[in-house]
Amino acid sequence: MIQPRRTAYLLIAACCIGVGGLIFLNRAVIAKQLQDWQVIPQPERLSELYFTGHANLPQSLAAGSNYTVAFTVHNLEHQPITYHYKIVAESPSSNTEQPLGEGTFLLGHDKTQLSEAQVTVPTVEAEANVGIRVDLYYKNAETSETLQTQSIRHWAWTTLDAKKKAGP
């Protein structure tokens, strides 16, 4: 005859094995529910935007000259993202903005995109400060109702080139 205490231990062991088996078989459903309850930490989602070679950005730009705006985007959103960008020149002295360029590109998770755009430095007041700004817009699946935005800005003095300073 099996002792009652031993029977209880066998019953407890059988229940633990049964519950463990159910958990193992339904682990995807359980994991999804725990994520929905936000019990499991989620990976941080972000996109990095920065000027490529930021240490070498010019301190002055000649008005009317061509300038290459180079910036980098690094996708850490854990999914492919379509990014849209606009390049704008802004003048704080006249409180104006001038569009210089725009574009779109698709970038996979943990991928980096180097983008370059040739722009013409706007003619503003002589020796005025001008900002070259890159605006980045995108949506991800988690926040599809909200447009994510980022901006970077490079300030430089505008100068008139020698031909323009000499006049006619």
C-alpha positions as protocol buffer text, in pm:
chain_id: "A"
residue {
  index: 1
  type: MET
  ca { x: 0 y: 0 z: 0 }
}
residue {
  index: 2
  type: ILE
  ca { x: 128 y: 345 z: -90 }
}
residue {
  index: 3
  type: GLN
  ca { x: 160 y: 579 z: 197 }
}
residue {
  index: 4
  type: PRO
  ca { x: -74 y: 884 z: 192 }
}
residue {
  index: 5
  type: ARG
  ca { x: 217 y: 1124 z: 223 }
}
residue {
  index: 6
  type: ARG
  ca { x: 391 y: 974 z: -77 }
}
residue {
  index: 7
  type: THR
  ca { x: 66 y: 989 z: -274 }
}
residue {
  index: 8
  type: ALA
  ca { x: 36 y: 1360 z: -198 }
}
residue {
  index: 9
  type: TYR
  ca { x: 391 y: 1421 z: -321 }
}
residue {
  index: 10
  type: LEU
  ca { x: 324 y: 1229 z: -642 }
}
residue {
  index: 11
  type: LEU
  ca { x: 1 y: 1425 z: -697 }
}
residue {
  index: 12
  type: ILE
  ca { x: 181 y: 1757 z: -644 }
}
residue {
  index: 13
  type: ALA
  ca { x: 462 y: 1650 z: -880 }
}
residue {
  index: 14
  type: ALA
  ca { x: 210 y: 1543 z: -1146 }
}
residue {
  index: 15
  type: CYS
  ca { x: 26 y: 1877 z: -1115 }
}
residue {
  index: 16
  type: CYS
  ca { x: 353 y: 2072 z: -1145 }
}
residue {
  index: 17
  type: ILE
  ca { x: 451 y: 1875 z: -1455 }
}
residue {
  index: 18
  type: GLY
  ca { x: 105 y: 1930 z: -1606 }
}
residue {
  index: 19
  type: VAL
  ca { x: 106 y: 2304 z: -1536 }
}
residue {
  index: 20
  type: GLY
  ca { x: 462 y: 2331 z: -1667 }
}
residue {
  index: 21
  type: GLY
  ca { x: 361 y: 2151 z: -1983 }
}
residue {
  index: 22
  type: LEU
  ca { x: 63 y: 2384 z: -2035 }
}
residue {
  index: 23
  type: ILE
  ca { x: 285 y: 2688 z: -1986 }
}
residue {
  index: 24
  type: PHE
  ca { x: 542 y: 2547 z: -2229 }
}
residue {
  index: 25
  type: LEU
  ca { x: 279 y: 2476 z: -2494 }
}
residue {
  index: 26
  type: ASN
  ca { x: 115 y: 2819 z: -2454 }
}
residue {
  index: 27
  type: ARG
  ca { x: 429 y: 3028 z: -2402 }
}
residue {
  index: 28
  type: ALA
  ca { x: 364 y: 3250 z: -2708 }
}
residue {
  index: 29
  type: VAL
  ca { x: 13 y: 3334 z: -2585 }
}
residue {
  index: 30
  type: ILE
  ca { x: 140 y: 3398 z: -2232 }
}
residue {
  index: 31
  type: ALA
  ca { x: 428 y: 3616 z: -2358 }
}
residue {
  index: 32
  type: LYS
  ca { x: 185 y: 3819 z: -2573 }
}
residue {
  index: 33
  type: GLN
  ca { x: -46 y: 3875 z: -2275 }
}
residue {
  index: 34
  type: LEU
  ca { x: 244 y: 3981 z: -2053 }
}
residue {
  index: 35
  type: GLN
  ca { x: 354 y: 4229 z: -2323 }
}
residue {
  index: 36
  type: ASP
  ca { x: -1 y: 4363 z: -2351 }
}
residue {
  index: 37
  type: TRP
  ca { x: -4 y: 4415 z: -1974 }
}
residue {
  index: 38
  type: GLN
  ca { x: 336 y: 4589 z: -2015 }
}
residue {
  index: 39
  type: VAL
  ca { x: 491 y: 4360 z: -1753 }
}
residue {
  index: 40
  type: ILE
  ca { x: 784 y: 4265 z: -1975 }
}
residue {
  index: 41
  type: PRO
  ca { x: 1029 y: 4548 z: -2049 }
}
residue {
  index: 42
  type: GLN
  ca { x: 1008 y: 4659 z: -2412 }
}
residue {
  index: 43
  type: PRO
  ca { x: 1312 y: 4749 z: -2621 }
}
residue {
  index: 44
  type: GLU
  ca { x: 1365 y: 5122 z: -2655 }
}
residue {
  index: 45
  type: ARG
  ca { x: 1264 y: 5253 z: -2998 }
}
residue {
  index: 46
  type: LEU
  ca { x: 1453 y: 5548 z: -3138 }
}
residue {
  index: 47
  type: SER
  ca { x: 1608 y: 5698 z: -3446 }
}
residue {
  index: 48
  type: GLU
  ca { x: 1937 y: 5884 z: -3436 }
}
residue {
  index: 49
  type: LEU
  ca { x: 1986 y: 6191 z: -3655 }
}
residue {
  index: 50
  type: TYR
  ca { x: 2316 y: 6377 z: -3673 }
}
residue {
  index: 51
  type: PHE
  ca { x: 2535 y: 6573 z: -3911 }
}
residue {
  index: 52
  type: THR
  ca { x: 2796 y: 6352 z: -4073 }
}
residue {
  index: 53
  type: GLY
  ca { x: 3139 y: 6488 z: -3985 }
}
residue {
  index: 54
  type: HIS
  ca { x: 2989 y: 6734 z: -3737 }
}
residue {
  index: 55
  type: ALA
  ca { x: 3333 y: 6835 z: -3612 }
}
residue {
  index: 56
  type: ASN
  ca { x: 3415 y: 6972 z: -3960 }
}
residue {
  index: 57
  type: LEU
  ca { x: 3106 y: 7184 z: -4022 }
}
residue {
  index: 58
  type: PRO
  ca { x: 3206 y: 7523 z: -4169 }
}
residue {
  index: 59
  type: GLN
  ca { x: 3174 y: 7834 z: -3955 }
}
residue {
  index: 60
  type: SER
  ca { x: 3093 y: 8050 z: -4257 }
}
residue {
  index: 61
  type: LEU
  ca { x: 2919 y: 7996 z: -4590 }
}
residue {
  index: 62
  type: ALA
  ca { x: 2933 y: 8214 z: -4899 }
}
residue {
  index: 63
  type: ALA
  ca { x: 2588 y: 8337 z: -5000 }
}
residue {
  index: 64
  type: GLY
  ca { x: 2479 y: 8191 z: -5333 }
}
residue {
  index: 65
  type: SER
  ca { x: 2737 y: 7912 z: -5322 }
}
residue {
  index: 66
  type: ASN
  ca { x: 2667 y: 7539 z: -5333 }
}
residue {
  index: 67
  type: TYR
  ca { x: 2698 y: 7354 z: -5006 }
}
residue {
  index: 68
  type: THR
  ca { x: 2668 y: 6980 z: -4937 }
}
residue {
  index: 69
  type: VAL
  ca { x: 2452 y: 6902 z: -4635 }
}
residue {
  index: 70
  type: ALA
  ca { x: 2552 y: 6556 z: -4510 }
}
residue {
  index: 71
  type: PHE
  ca { x: 2356 y: 6387 z: -4235 }
}
residue {
  index: 72
  type: THR
  ca { x: 2317 y: 6035 z: -4100 }
}
residue {
  index: 73
  type: VAL
  ca { x: 2010 y: 5847 z: -3974 }
}
residue {
  index: 74
  type: HIS
  ca { x: 2044 y: 5531 z: -3762 }
}
residue {
  index: 75
  type: ASN
  ca { x: 1726 y: 5321 z: -3725 }
}
residue {
  index: 76
  type: LEU
  ca { x: 1686 y: 5161 z: -3382 }
}
residue {
  index: 77
  type: GLU
  ca { x: 1307 y: 5125 z: -3406 }
}
residue {
  index: 78
  type: HIS
  ca { x: 1314 y: 4741 z: -3428 }
}
residue {
  index: 79
  type: GLN
  ca { x: 1133 y: 4752 z: -3765 }
}
residue {
  index: 80
  type: PRO
  ca { x: 1182 y: 4903 z: -4112 }
}
residue {
  index: 81
  type: ILE
  ca { x: 1094 y: 5274 z: -4122 }
}
residue {
  index: 82
  type: THR
  ca { x: 1028 y: 5512 z: -4411 }
}
residue {
  index: 83
  type: TYR
  ca { x: 1195 y: 5843 z: -4329 }
}
residue {
  index: 84
  type: HIS
  ca { x: 1108 y: 6178 z: -4490 }
}
residue {
  index: 85
  type: TYR
  ca { x: 1340 y: 6476 z: -4457 }
}
residue {
  index: 86
  type: LYS
  ca { x: 1337 y: 6844 z: -4542 }
}
residue {
  index: 87
  type: ILE
  ca { x: 1634 y: 7077 z: -4550 }
}
residue {
  index: 88
  type: VAL
  ca { x: 1558 y: 7438 z: -4464 }
}
residue {
  index: 89
  type: ALA
  ca { x: 1763 y: 7756 z: -4432 }
}
residue {
  index: 90
  type: GLU
  ca { x: 1650 y: 7985 z: -4155 }
}
residue {
  index: 91
  type: SER
  ca { x: 1747 y: 8343 z: -4087 }
}
residue {
  index: 92
  type: PRO
  ca { x: 1688 y: 8470 z: -3734 }
}
residue {
  index: 93
  type: SER
  ca { x: 1752 y: 8832 z: -3837 }
}
residue {
  index: 94
  type: SER
  ca { x: 1465 y: 8837 z: -4090 }
}
residue {
  index: 95
  type: ASN
  ca { x: 1264 y: 8561 z: -3920 }
}
residue {
  index: 96
  type: THR
  ca { x: 1229 y: 8368 z: -4250 }
}
residue {
  index: 97
  type: GLU
  ca { x: 1272 y: 8011 z: -4369 }
}
residue {
  index: 98
  type: GLN
  ca { x: 1365 y: 7895 z: -4717 }
}
residue {
  index: 99
  type: PRO
  ca { x: 1322 y: 7531 z: -4831 }
}
residue {
  index: 100
  type: LEU
  ca { x: 1643 y: 7388 z: -4978 }
}
residue {
  index: 101
  type: GLY
  ca { x: 1559 y: 7024 z: -5045 }
}
residue {
  index: 102
  type: GLU
  ca { x: 1371 y: 6714 z: -4939 }
}
residue {
  index: 103
  type: GLY
  ca { x: 1374 y: 6338 z: -4982 }
}
residue {
  index: 104
  type: THR
  ca { x: 1256 y: 5997 z: -4861 }
}
residue {
  index: 105
  type: PHE
  ca { x: 1427 y: 5666 z: -4790 }
}
residue {
  index: 106
  type: LEU
  ca { x: 1347 y: 5328 z: -4632 }
}
residue {
  index: 107
  type: LEU
  ca { x: 1579 y: 5198 z: -4362 }
}
residue {
  index: 108
  type: GLY
  ca { x: 1581 y: 4857 z: -4187 }
}
residue {
  index: 109
  type: HIS
  ca { x: 1637 y: 4807 z: -3815 }
}
residue {
  index: 110
  type: ASP
  ca { x: 1991 y: 4881 z: -3696 }
}
residue {
  index: 111
  type: LYS
  ca { x: 2085 y: 5013 z: -4040 }
}
residue {
  index: 112
  type: THR
  ca { x: 2246 y: 5349 z: -4107 }
}
residue {
  index: 113
  type: GLN
  ca { x: 2177 y: 5583 z: -4399 }
}
residue {
  index: 114
  type: LEU
  ca { x: 2421 y: 5856 z: -4499 }
}
residue {
  index: 115
  type: SER
  ca { x: 2233 y: 6121 z: -4698 }
}
residue {
  index: 116
  type: GLU
  ca { x: 2382 y: 6413 z: -4885 }
}
residue {
  index: 117
  type: ALA
  ca { x: 2203 y: 6699 z: -5055 }
}
residue {
  index: 118
  type: GLN
  ca { x: 2351 y: 6981 z: -5262 }
}
residue {
  index: 119
  type: VAL
  ca { x: 2188 y: 7309 z: -5161 }
}
residue {
  index: 120
  type: THR
  ca { x: 2245 y: 7670 z: -5254 }
}
residue {
  index: 121
  type: VAL
  ca { x: 2320 y: 7893 z: -4958 }
}
residue {
  index: 122
  type: PRO
  ca { x: 2054 y: 8164 z: -4957 }
}
residue {
  index: 123
  type: THR
  ca { x: 2147 y: 8526 z: -5004 }
}
residue {
  index: 124
  type: VAL
  ca { x: 2066 y: 8707 z: -4683 }
}
residue {
  index: 125
  type: GLU
  ca { x: 2201 y: 9022 z: -4525 }
}
residue {
  index: 126
  type: ALA
  ca { x: 2579 y: 9045 z: -4542 }
}
residue {
  index: 127
  type: GLU
  ca { x: 2752 y: 8889 z: -4243 }
}
residue {
  index: 128
  type: ALA
  ca { x: 2421 y: 8748 z: -4111 }
}
residue {
  index: 129
  type: ASN
  ca { x: 2376 y: 8426 z: -3921 }
}
residue {
  index: 130
  type: VAL
  ca { x: 2200 y: 8146 z: -4110 }
}
residue {
  index: 131
  type: GLY
  ca { x: 2083 y: 7808 z: -3986 }
}
residue {
  index: 132
  type: ILE
  ca { x: 2083 y: 7501 z: -4208 }
}
residue {
  index: 133
  type: ARG
  ca { x: 1821 y: 7272 z: -4054 }
}
residue {
  index: 134
  type: VAL
  ca { x: 1737 y: 6909 z: -4132 }
}
residue {
  index: 135
  type: ASP
  ca { x: 1385 y: 6802 z: -4027 }
}
residue {
  index: 136
  type: LEU
  ca { x: 1316 y: 6427 z: -4011 }
}
residue {
  index: 137
  type: TYR
  ca { x: 960 y: 6286 z: -4011 }
}
residue {
  index: 138
  type: TYR
  ca { x: 851 y: 5925 z: -3969 }
}
residue {
  index: 139
  type: LYS
  ca { x: 590 y: 5691 z: -3824 }
}
residue {
  index: 140
  type: ASN
  ca { x: 644 y: 5351 z: -3666 }
}
residue {
  index: 141
  type: ALA
  ca { x: 393 y: 5070 z: -3616 }
}
residue {
  index: 142
  type: GLU
  ca { x: 369 y: 5127 z: -3240 }
}
residue {
  index: 143
  type: THR
  ca { x: 283 y: 5497 z: -3274 }
}
residue {
  index: 144
  type: SER
  ca { x: 124 y: 5499 z: -3618 }
}
residue {
  index: 145
  type: GLU
  ca { x: -120 y: 5770 z: -3517 }
}
residue {
  index: 146
  type: THR
  ca { x: 162 y: 6002 z: -3414 }
}
residue {
  index: 147
  type: LEU
  ca { x: 415 y: 6154 z: -3653 }
}
residue {
  index: 148
  type: GLN
  ca { x: 762 y: 6143 z: -3500 }
}
residue {
  index: 149
  type: THR
  ca { x: 985 y: 6444 z: -3572 }
}
residue {
  index: 150
  type: GLN
  ca { x: 1347 y: 6536 z: -3511 }
}
residue {
  index: 151
  type: SER
  ca { x: 1556 y: 6831 z: -3621 }
}
residue {
  index: 152
  type: ILE
  ca { x: 1922 y: 6921 z: -3626 }
}
residue {
  index: 153
  type: ARG
  ca { x: 2058 y: 7265 z: -3704 }
}
residue {
  index: 154
  type: HIS
  ca { x: 2395 y: 7402 z: -3809 }
}
residue {
  index: 155
  type: TRP
  ca { x: 2453 y: 7774 z: -3760 }
}
residue {
  index: 156
  type: ALA
  ca { x: 2703 y: 7959 z: -3980 }
}
residue {
  index: 157
  type: TRP
  ca { x: 2782 y: 8315 z: -4080 }
}
residue {
  index: 158
  type: THR
  ca { x: 2699 y: 8404 z: -4437 }
}
residue {
  index: 159
  type: THR
  ca { x: 2950 y: 8603 z: -4632 }
}
residue {
  index: 160
  type: LEU
  ca { x: 2935 y: 8762 z: -4974 }
}
residue {
  index: 161
  type: ASP
  ca { x: 3194 y: 8619 z: -5210 }
}
residue {
  index: 162
  type: ALA
  ca { x: 3462 y: 8852 z: -5353 }
}
residue {
  index: 163
  type: LYS
  ca { x: 3275 y: 8905 z: -5685 }
}
residue {
  index: 164
  type: LYS
  ca { x: 2958 y: 9018 z: -5511 }
}
residue {
  index: 165
  type: LYS
  ca { x: 3147 y: 9244 z: -5267 }
}
residue {
  index: 166
  type: ALA
  ca { x: 3326 y: 9424 z: -5555 }
}
residue {
  index: 167
  type: GLY
  ca { x: 2999 y: 9513 z: -5720 }
}
residue {
  index: 168
  type: PRO
  ca { x: 2950 y: 9591 z: -6091 }
}
